[in-house]
Amino acid sequence: MRNLLTGDSEAYDIHYRLRTNSGNYRHFHDQSFVTQHNEKGSPTMITGAIVNL
């Protein structure tokens, strides 16, 4: 994500799991893209989604 915010990457795609309070795990897919840049080329808008698998 840091590379996306600094302009070093145009996309972010990761799978991860989180443990709930009950001890079960939930799996997620997180995908984001830079969709807008300013005149200097720095990202100004990121669009994405997090999906509960």
N, C-alpha and C positions, 0 to 999 in steps of 0.2 A: 504494500500500500504506500509506503514511503516513496518508492520510485515513481509511483503514479502521481503523487502530489508534487514531487520536485520536477516532473517533466522528463525523467529518465526512462519512463515506460509509458506506453499508450493503453495498456490493458492489465487487469488484475484478475486472476482466476485461481481459486483455492477451495479445497474441501477441508472441513474440520468437524470435530465433534465436541459437544459440551455436555457435561454431566449435570443433570437436574438435581433439585433438592432431594428427590426420592431415591437418587443413586442410579437412575437409568441414564442412558446416553441418547442424545439427539444429534443427528448428522445434518450438516448444512453444506450447501454449495454457494459460494460468494463470487460473483463475477461483475466487474465494473470496467468502464471504458471512459477515456477522456473524449468528451463530445464537443468541447469548445475551447479555444485558445485565445489569449489576448494578442496584441500586436507584437509583443516580444517573444511569443511562442510558448509562454507559460500557460498551464492548464487553468481555466476559469470555471469549467463545469465538468462534473463527472456524473455519469449515469450508470446505474447498475441495479442488481437485484440479489437478494439473499433468499435461497429456496430451502425449505425444510424437507430433507429427503426422508 
